[in-house]
Amino acid sequence: MTGKYTPLEYYLRDLPASQREVIMPFEQIERILNDKLPPSAYKYQAWWANQKEGSHVEANAWLDAGWKVDTVKFSEKWVRFVRQ
């Protein structure tokens, strides 16, 4: 089953195994998704939480790819993922 965030999962999965972290501007994530992130992604740390339960379908994308959110910089609109 593919969802809105599946392209992000594939992107992260395809990064070289030697790469331990990646910093992605929100704009780059939106290009990968071919869609805008929701307004809450620009405002709330909770949107970027590394939780699979509940309604965090976006987190499944990076967690299933073997990554987790390490830092979100709202003022500069980027997120850093680190390999789990």
N, C-alpha and C positions, 0 to 999 in steps of 0.2 A: 504494500500500500504506500502510495506516495502522498505526501502532504506538502503544505506550503514551505516547510523548512527542510525538506529532503535535499534540495540542491546544496544547502549549506552543509549538511551531513556528508554528502559526496565530496564536496570541496575539501573539507577537513580530512576525510579519509584518504584522499589522494595526495596529501602533503607527504614529503619524504619522511620515512621512519626516523631519520636522524634529527628532524626538526622538533625541538622541544616546546617551542612557543610561537605564537603568531599574533601580531597586533593587526586588527582589522578595523578600518573606519566604518562607521554605520553605512555610509554611502556604498562602500564595496560590498557589504552584506546585501544591501538592497539590489545591487546589480546582479549578484549571484542568484538571488531569489526572483529577480525580475518583478519585484513588488516592493512596496514601501513597508518598513517596519511600523508596527502600531505606535501611536503617540506615547503609550506607556513605556516603550523601550527607550525613549529619549528622556524619560523622567524618573523612572523607578528602578532602584537596585533589584527589587523583588522580581522584576521581569527577567532579569539575567540570572536568577537563582539556579543553582545546580540541583534541581529536584525533579525527579521523574513522576512523582505522584501528583495528583490534583490535575489542574488544567494547564500545566506548563509544557505544552506540546513542543514549544521551541527548544526547551532544554533537552528533550529526547534527541534532537538532531546532533548537538555537540557531544552529549554523553554517549550516545550509541556509536559515535565516530571515535570515541576514546579520548575526548578532550573535556576540559572544564573551564568555566569562566574564572579568571584569576583577578582581573581588574576591569572596571568600567569607568571611563573618564567622560562624564556627561558634558563638561565644559568644552572638551575637544572632540566629542562624538566618536570615540573609539572604544573597542573592547579588546582585552588580551585573553587569548585562550592558551592554556598550558596542557601538555599531554598528561594523561592520567597514568 
